[in-house]
Amino acid sequence: MTHSRFPAQLPDPAPQTPEADMRSTAGESSVRPDNPPPASVAQSQRLDSIESDALARAQAGDHQAFSELYSLHKRRIYSLCLRMVGNTAEAEDLTQEAFLQLYRKIATFRGDSAFSTWLHRLAINVVLMQLRKKGLAVISLDEAMEPAQEERAGRSFGAPDITLAGAIDRMALERAVENLPAGYRLIFVLHDIEGFEHNEIASMLDCSIGNSKSQLHKARLKLRDALRIYPQQEGQR
Amino acid sequence: MTEDASILSCAQFQAQLPELIGSGENIAIHPHILGCQRCSALLADLETIAAAARQLFPIVEPPDELWNHIESAIKLEQDSLNRG
């Protein structure tokens, strides 16, 4: 399978229909600034309120408010960039570019989706453009949905004696994540590292929730293959 | 689910796995898992990977000077627009 096709740059995240707003989904946290998971509903509401206030002021041109938005979201955007490109200098450049894009486009944010989702979408576009510039072998989201040849053949994963033994070395996982095709890596980073829900990811990447689940599953299977110390075994029950 | 979950083949079960995992259901008590060591091991591995991702890759702080760079870039852009 070649990965020459680059994930198409996503359209600008501004225009969204009210139906696309995922914030009302049960169990979803729409705004998830950098702070650790909120300890209480009240705390979460307070963060939402801080963000809404800063956002409104930033949209009106308040530079201080923009810096507040940066403070709220810098860690997650930087972490996303870092996990996608694997080195700190490049991640800093990409984070800078993502926030510059935000500065240019913030007035177009209409609140149809969560701000965090919208901002991540901007950042993802920046990251994908960078990967494209570097000519890296990346996989499109569409391509990632297509099962590879061996998967079509009805491959069964794993056997009772082939397990990860319950512990994973950080370096090994880091390497395995770096070696994932970009489409898989993106979903894995967004869901398993950043903690976004599938409906948020679907909104960010313009794909279905089912696609997000499927791609995450494939990413984890690929990681498992990379991490297993035992040879692969094929088998059908 | 229309099929009898206890008689699913591994391939059939694994085809459903992304949706089952994404649904948040307790798959550990799924009839196929209860009777299949292979898929049970697979599920355990996938859960281990997901848990390790959160533990091993914390959200990290960018360097403090990054904001200064962003501010400078914004100012440059504004100046350029103002000069017009």
Interface residues (C-beta under 8 A of the other chain):
Chain A: D34 H63 F66 S67 Y70 K74 R75 R76 Y78 S79 L82 R83 A91 E92 T95 Q96 F99 L100 Y103 R104 G154 S156 F157 G158 A159 P160 I162 T163 L164 G166 A167 I168 R170 L173 E174 V177 F188 D192 I193 E194 G195 H198 I209 G210 S212 K213 S214 L216 H217 R220 L221 L223 R224 L227 R228 G235 Q236 R237
Chain B: S9 C10 A11 Q14 L17 P18 E19 I21 G22 C36 Q37 R38 C39 S40 A41 L42 A44 D45 L46 T48 I49 A50 A52 A53 R54 L56 F57 I59 V60 E61 P62 P63 L66 W67 H69 I70 E71 A73 I74 E77
